[in-house]
């Protein structure tokens, strides 16, 4: 298993003239590691610490001291020892007996408590708009309240929950090899649950997440988890079933205008439901990401609406505090993965779901390669503490059009000293009903928590293997070990361990639909990615590895942009290493790329400024050995601090404190220079980092090329179809199938809209996209494409 061939004949001919393309990292590995461990050193590192800037008290207290000493448990592995009984019959009925022993607290009086809440009572008495007294009798309003309450939730039924848990346990054992959960993380969540209401905020990789996560936490003694579902993903029959299993659904009347009586009534009932959930301390699960499938913004509008309800309850004093827990779930392969954009947005029916389960069981029967799953629980933190501290980190922001458009057109060279404002998630009626500062708080909190969830997610073996295959590397075994070690060095966890050859065989077995395996002499195996949809799927899997290397990838593309105008891209390393790169130039180039890349990709913490992130990027490039400091003749060495006068100014500053007093520090940076250096262990690591962002940047560049070919005005969905068709045609011609992705296409359209390239105007048929007058000329379109292509590694 030592060679990866190209997927197209023309690529093979081209690579025969340039051996570097097909033998990346073929040198430098004198030995092959026979085993892969999921940590470096003696103990597994703890990932998912909360923000020390926004929640310092939670960072210190809500942490299990012996968490690194505790191991994992396989949640779906239920044996005789997991029940109170013993015997040969118990071994055959252990799943059923286990489901009977789960602790489920009945909640029969919940509807009555909601009807007695102050908000609902004000509606019934007519003291607030939308209630009785406005041409509506109290009995009618009471029936409307009960109808809306029935749409939101239903009392969980213990018998149905036990029956469903038993059936789900059998299904998961057929579908997955294991579902791993860290026991130390679970102890930490149990400790946090003792302090008050618990709200879990999760990523959303599969439609199965809403069923799998409640099952996992119920099996660990956390009780029945109330799950906030998106009503658009479920049919009415499926919603009725999920309500009795603990599901929550927002009523459609909550999206009515703010002055609508029906909208006021629905929003009041929803607030009363949330208040009752928090007062009764029932754990709640909210998905911060949109369901997978159709191209849309990453952050969920429904998730922000539910999070806004929690924030409003804290602000109103309903409960003194709420503990938030970032949650992430990762799969080797996502089970449902509906990447067909025409069917991904349709609702899942009850019978459709049942047939899908049966088909999945049939396909898994006798299958030797099953999927592994990891559930991650990051460090809990106090919402009240975050609300108090987060407001002090807010600074002024500007749109991308004001920040970047003058630089793209050559009208300005200085990047404004302000942050970028970019929000792609639509605002729901529940969020609009809050104060403007609370809306901003919810948006930034959701981005902050999603950043923590992604940082605590483990990198699975399929993501590493897909990255190696996508970038056409050779010697898979040695490079798999190397890339695993590099991931661990960056503080990210991995979701696999074991013998290296067995891991590679298992991973390639999971990817068998997207690769071709060819046996050659001496037992070696040639792995060839399938062209077309196979490469597109590998690109989606490799994107799971990007968060671990994102800072270095941004820095490498910025360095590439600086070198592109000085030395030829195909020049040798000796020529590229001659060029001196000043720290100010690097800051400027990194800032330009940060403003260009979408916020949904970067997921920067709102409390972190762009200049802080620039310094972090530079530090990462120095730590990994790609940049080395170079002292200019006559300058004082950077390490010489003996002549500095401590009385003149402090040598330290608080993190993120970039005020006018820091101008002297940036002036000192003018004399700092760096050289690009080749890594000794991996000579092509710089090119690897550059290519991680290539799919997105190439789509941006092709979208700029398409500006004079597209037919405008058009709707957003119509223009996306035009651009996607252009990307697919280009993929057939150039072989870059990883760019033919609808999610990348919609990101390019939204970025161009924020940049002022496209303008959205209202019309009788709905919002229409127009080409702005500034970019109507092909000269400015060429400047935009040239600006983007400077960051693309050719």
Secondary structure, 3 states (H helix, E strand, C coil): CCEECCCCHHHHHHHHHCHHHHCECCCCCCCCCCEECCCCCCCCCCCCCCCCCCCHHHHHHCCCCCHHHCCEEECCCCCHHHCCCCCHHHHHCHHHHHHHCCCCCCCCCHHHHHHCCHHHHHHHHCCCCCCCCCCCCHHHHHHHHHHHHHHHCCCCCHHHHHHHHHHHHHHHHHHEEEEEEEHHHHHHHHHHHCCCEEEEEECCCCCCHHHHHHHHHHHCCCCCCEEECCHHHECHHHHHHHHHCCEECCCHHHHCCCCCHHHHHHHHHHHHHHHHHHHCCCCEEEECECCCCCCCCCECHHHHHHHHHHHHHHHCCCCCCEEEEEEEEEECCCCCCCCCCCCCCCCECHHHHHHHHHHHHHHHCCCCCCEEEEEEECCCEEHHHHHHHHHHHCCCEECHHHHHHHHHCCCCCCCCCCEECCCCCCCCHHHHCCCHHHHHHHHHHHHHHHHHHHHHCCECHHHHHHHHHHCCECCHHHHHHHHHHHHHHCCCCECCCEEHHHHHHHHHHHCCCCEEEEECHHHCEEEEECCCHHHHHHHHHHHHHHHHHHHHHHHHHHHHHHHHCCCCCCCCHHHHCCCCEEHHHHHHHHHHHHHHCCHHHHCCCCCCCHHHHHHHHHHHHHHCCCEEEECCCCCCCCCCCCCCCCCCCCCCCCCCCCCHHHHHHHHHHHHCEEEECCCCCCCCHHHHHHHHCHHHHHHHHHHHHHHHCCCCCECHHHHHHHHHHHHHHHHHHHCCHHHCCHHHHHHHHHHHHHHCCEEEECCCCCCEEEECHHHCCHHHHHHHHHHHHCCCCC
